[in-house]
Amino acid sequence: MQSLLSEFIDMRRLPAGRASFALTKMRALFIAAAVAAPNLEARLDDALAEAKRTLHMDLRWMFTRNQTSRARGNAVEVDRELDRALRAMHERLKADTIGKPEDPVVVAATAVQKELFPNGLGGVTRTEFNVQLAMVDTLLERLEDDFDVQVQTLGLDRHVQNLRTLNEQFRVELDHENGRPLKYSGVTAQRDLLHHAICEVVIAALFELREPIPANAELLAAFFEPLRAQIKITRDANRRKRDVNPKTGEELDSDLGVEDETDVETPQPSEA
């Protein structure tokens, strides 16, 4: 037990995708073990929520870094792209509702279309920019959480990711036009929240499973393995600073600016 505590007390910070991937596996192991530890479950859920917020913040920061030379945002152009993406998803859902009523694809498409587009496509796209931003935020949250099974059934992962990317870019453009661009301090603050939440998961696990019995030792070893693996990969491949797809674990080509404490921090745009 003491060796585990020593291992994680100075735990390396993980990029959000790696953190989410590890935490998802850890939660699945915890649920499968059927251990009565509500505090640990709550800490896992909190950490996963912070990982999601950090993923979105990192994506937003990627667009902000590429925008610093412009005097104003470009919301109109991004809005057109976002509308096209929404239309593509809506048409895909509409097509998939055709077929036998008991077909799983038809059932899934009908449920998603009814819940997320109750007023049709225009109910989302023909609104003011700030209203549309909030509506797409809600739509994405439901696609990623409430309708995750349906998204897999319908093969909508690419559409969901494209919508998320465009909506975060849209947010950046609107904020830039309204004189409230994202600052790097906000990004690092969110990353700190994620790291703190992961540490709370580790502490909760060590506390809840502190009784020195073989079952607890085995569960702790299995529970921490996904986290250990991602920490090792991050340490070994830090120079590349690559994140991963939080669902598949596949490495991403994009560098979202994740720093390592042993490196000199890359200069960031002025926060003035």
Sequence and secondary structure as in RCSB ss.txt:
>XXXX:A:sequence
MQSLLSEFIDMRRLPAGRASFALTKMRALFIAAAVAAPNLEARLDDALAEAKRTLHMDLRWMFTRNQTSRARGNA
VEVDRELDRALRAMHERLKADTIGKPEDPVVVAATAVQKELFPNGLGGVTRTEFNVQLAMVDTLLERLEDDFDVQ
VQTLGLDRHVQNLRTLNEQFRVELDHENGRPLKYSGVTAQRDLLHHAICEVVIAALFELREPIPANAELLAAFFE
PLRAQIKITRDANRRKRDVNPKTGEELDSDLGVEDETDVETPQPSEA
>XXXX:A:secstr
 HHHHHHHHT     HHHHHHHHHHHHHHHHHHT   HHHHHHHHHHHHHHHHHHHHHHHHHHHHTTTT SS  H
HHHHHHHHHHHHHHHHHHHHHT S TT HHHHHHHHHHHHH TTTTHHHHSS HHHHHHHHHHHHHHHHTTTHHH
HHHHT HHHHHHHHHHHHHHHHHHHHHTT    HHHHHHHHHHHHHHHHHHHHHHHHHT S  HHHHHHHHHHHH
HHHHHHHHHHHTTTT   B TTT  B S       TTS         
